[in-house]
């Protein structure tokens, strides 16, 4: 028969101390001498004792686990998860990541219940449907979102200044001499996509550029959406000389459509993306884009969540990080 896993009571018995003393020693709490703590931790290690996270949470309110809910893995989400992981480990925590398989789905109730039981707090990346977050908040579980569905976020949020980034992209193209600029939107359910669209429209008006409605094509932040939108832009009788795509993945799809039409970037068409994922530098030509500090966003989300877990008052309901234009080889003056 398989030998039963040793319990806290077993460790305490071998160490000759009470369960409370053993618990304090193993959880690095005060009230135990250094020698006793070292003896108990050594005995626990030799016995193969593994703490039960749920029992830990019931006894001291902490499991030292951070839950992360993210949309399907992409270069965008992966870089943010890397930033989260670095900060979580530095704080002596571990993270439990759940990836949704579709943009419009919500995590199963079993996952939400699991996080309620085992996590000290939750970070949610790009929430499309966020009703389940209310259940977590009702359970008094701290929640931080990266990006937001609403102009006034329900939960503390880390965002980047998408409007500023949109203006930076347009200013670059305008300074190069482009006057007829196509735009591929993101998923307009998200505030990030709406802010970039507003920046595009404001710059068109500010500089008196061609405001042809056909120059705006709806995308969805996906490669296929970028490809389809670019095909529509290239089919216009007077096609644009440049395209601003709302993210780098859409720009990658647009690049395929441009090449399929027998055109070259940037000789025939300039192309700008948004995000500055690692792939953007590896594209040919390397993509001019708007840098979002993705890993910093993840780290900032952890810092904010840790403050909430510690019971500190969070001074800002929304933290906005700046963007930066990164000029590479996909933009040039129009012919």
Steps between C-alpha positions, in 0.01 A plus 500: 500500500607855433639669810276787612641849460626644832281763660581807707406296810758236401773762466409654835507159671847411368631848588349479848308827464137606471325526162484877546878523549561278199265714291674820609841358415398375157320825413791720613294666775632665815493331840741216420875499570736471205628159615150358548394637161801340330439165676132492402568599139774234476269232643219603264736477203632159603145368548391634160237727651319720245276778624136496391434843341131494596584413859757780502244747377252393767761531773684818405311649205785452250590236242766713325338414167391761244238400244527629141216484247601586142369482147640227274882503495646760263827692490311784667369300797814289530720805554268634768491160671882502499496834682244369749702185563822690569333725758298221659809289561693799633224547757528136610176399329408254226243552225223286360416594137175416319476582128157546342460327165277768347475877533131498594502214750510518877702259715298199622348533846733224615800721416348800675428287808855362493648849493270610782634219716869501413600847383577806712410724206425495126646683201282500188649582158275660238157408637237480228231358724554593862181398684689227684724762662206622705478154659868520593454845650204380704733235641725788619773393259717788368477538121712709261437518127747580224310718253130557556159469340381836623612863516443483876640160603307297757826358635845651546662487156835535326466653153719674246421830336358364175385845393851641538641202310250547219600864463870404498440253215303752297750782561777279366312425178393862456857625549610260224249668269209255496159663453280203422538255788302181547412376848428146622311504831534256785208327671279800570354332810829596667585849617853459358359464148261790541774732628725422200210564261430833669867599465489418128184706443627794705827512307317482166292801607789691658718478188220529246574160345273292279207391720364240257294254714626216278845551651380355833460122497392300802741237630510287812866499612545169316723423199213390276306814593799714404536314170131545409500869599812570294344325200206740528732801523696388194177458303412871535529681167738755653681276744689641800877551499529377859314271741486534877399167657373497859743227603804316366311177433253689278797666329644156426174405327503830311857434383386170346217675315732773371750247365221291349395812305850521352598803709804558719540645849605777537563583132132483399330505840618604845381290792483577873394264780437530872635301802863432403481126561824308436369387160485858371879528492531164323259586217641587158514790481525560876179669611474862608270485801386653827678347796279393788699403813335157514724344765484818705120482481518152650739612773285802583194276528685280751614800706146635512356161593759444774407833656135395501583159650696675775193707580652827384282771354546514123539869410426468127205310359670502161872522422587618148843424353646698205568371149794569268546508120755246372607580142623204294499417126128475415439874454632748246396810307220437249585479131 
